[in-house]
Amino acid sequence: MEEEALYPGVPIVFTFGRALCTEPMIAASREWLVTNGIGGYAAGTIAGTLTRSYHGLLIAALEPPLGRVLTLAALDTHVSYLGHHFDLTTHRRVGEPARACRWLERWWRDGTTPVWEYALADALLERRVWMAPGANTTFIRYTVQRASAPLTIRLDALATARDHHTVAQVGKIALQVETINNGLRIGPMIGGHSLRLLSDRASWKPLGGWLTDLYLAVEDERGQPATDNLRRVGRLTVTLSTGESLLVVATTEQTATLDADAAWSQRARYEAELLSRIEWTDDPVVHQLALAADQFIVDRPLDTGLRGRTIIAGYPWFTDWGRDTMISLPGLTIPTRRPEVAAAVLRTFARFVDQGMLPNRFPDEGVAPEYNTADATLWFFEAIRAHHAAFGDDDLITELFPLLEEIIDWHIRGTRDGIGLDRGDSLLRAGTATTQLTWMDVRVRGWVVTPRSGKPVEINALWYNALQSMAAFARHLGKADERYTTMAAATKAGFNRFWYADGHYLYDVIDGPDGVDPTLRPNQIIAVSLPYSPLDRQRQEAVVQACARSLLTGVGLRSLTPDHPDYAPRYTGSLLARDAAYHQGTVWAWLIGPFASAWYRITRDRDATRRLLLPLIDHLVDGCVGTISEIFDGDPPHQPRGCFAQAWSVAEVLRVWYEVEDRGEEIEDRR
């Protein structure tokens, strides 16, 4: 029977036909991602070829939202039909060329669910993969859409039990396989967990052997170990007729349904409810971005037993970072109308404030948070301001106002890593010669790639914005605002020191070890894009023009102007080479948000502002289908790099799209 689309009223945006599906270089470079809301995920390529250590059908978050372990890597699929054998596998061994499945007729996305359609003589076999919300459970469903005779499917399951960052050698991971009701138990996994492999209509049989020398092309390109080995753990064989389905369930949970209709309905209801909240537009692009946005929102259990929420910075390898979370939060929750998520995330991070600082990172190993950021805490103020402006959540600002006062006090008297107020000019200083406290944070073997200690421009723009926000919060709560308005005025006066008259833009850092840094970087655009800008109109326009001339690309802003001697045109090679290029010319998609907001502030041209976003909308079919990459090469053609799905990239496109939507509102220009 024909599977109904998840959203029959929304056009399917992403479809690949046979010409693209059977072209190895295209089909193996287009990726897909499904997630479960607790940090687990499944990912792969349209071709079915595993090209990353992070590809697999179930990467379980065994210590949600972290502790991510690859369990079920693949299901090798073979079909017998009308006396012919069809091999649907596309593994690439070391030394072999890339290949695609020549039987793949069509690939498309139903919501976030990837769907493959294989044309096998006159038969059409569909496969779809989705995850249960809130559980480390993946469903893989095969449906015979048409056939003139029964067909037989044989599945060989390939499993492992390794950290998703690594690869494995033959025999290094000792898996035990035992038969259970409806399937197999495979383990032990990390932390004593086990993988259960289940089926709704056939019996799994244990299987031995290995798939060896699996070549992971993207890891090789990234200078990482690129040869993996997977254990063959089980085989399932079933014969199906037209309209019949086979459900395979991979789970590390204690319970999982084998009711395919119930499992699919759960996913359908979940995503349909998300889209039902978006009352301000019926644009299918916004709907797709909203589904992408949801993939980054995950649970973070708290030690009190309460349900915390957080943001995964990027898939496949990032965890939840304070900076990324606060930058992303407005775009992930305001256009999608999810105030309860935003409030929960803000309250969760408020619990971890220490010495006036938000944590920068929760390591994947689950150890104590790291407090080494000068900007995450200041973006916290902006996230709260944006949330209150959108949803009028008085309870939240009432609850958090004392904490925000405490944060301001810590910054005045000084906190970790030299972060503190210079009473001479009312600007914030931050960092030492060996620390990296801003978002340009690469340090390799003691080498600080982009030294920015001193007074970074965006830190002080954020400080001014935070002070003005505090004054507004105080007024709204009926409290005195003079302290914050006075401090903000002094900071605005001190901010004039950033003006680089010869260049007609802003210094990147002042009062650093070498004095001022006139390097043209995109950090200055934040001084224009924030709701409270410390710049007058003339200087706002000058900053926008400088960034547009030297840094703007279709997919974001370069992190360094191309005429600088340290400019890196491509983000490729070894880890050292890539780290050296990370903030030295590489294009960052998230920066299109601040630039577009600044552009809109200057021009008030909705159409021109939205056109700035269109190349990233086009990119939704270029990398991981339906989402936006972290970074791109500095030089054309701006190949996507880094994480294939990045929270702040998606969030900033959504935020600006919502900002410029004609909803009968005017955006106040606060200065």
Buried (B, 14 or more C-beta within 10 A) or exposed (E): EEBEBBBEEBEBBBBBEBEBBBBBEBBBBBBBBBBBBBBBBBBBBBBBBBBBBBBBBBBBBBBBBBBBBBBBBBBBBBBBBEEEEBEBBBBBEEEEEBBBBBBBBBBBBBBBBBBBBBBBBEBBBBBBBBBBBBBBBBBBBBBBBEBEEBBEBBBBBBBBBBBBBEBBEEEEBEBEBEEEEBBBBBBBBBEEBBBBBBBBBBBBEBBEEBBEBBBBBBBBBBBBBBBBBBBBBBBBBBBBEBEBBBBBBBBBBEEBBBEBEEBBEBBBEBBBEBBEEBEEBEEBBBBBBBBBBBBBBBBBBBEEEEEBBBBBBBBBBBBBBBBBBBBBBBBBBBBBBBBEBBBBBBBBBBBBBBEBBBBBBBEBEEEEBEBBBBBBBBBBBBBBBBBBBBBEBEEBBEBBBEBBBEBBEBBBEBBBBBBBBEEEBBBBBBBBEEBBBBBBBBBEEEEBBBBBBBBBBBBBBBBBBBBBBBBBBBEBEEBEBEBBBEBBBBBBEBBEBBBBEEEEBBBBBBBBEEEBBBBBBBBBBBBBBBBBBBBEEEBBBBBBEBBBEBBBBBBBBBBBBBEBEBBBBBBBBEEEBBBBBBBBBBBBBBBBBBBBBBBBBBEEEEEEBBEBBEBBBEBBBBBBBBBBBBBBBBBEEBBBBBBBBBBBBBBBBBBBBBBBBEEEEEEEEEB
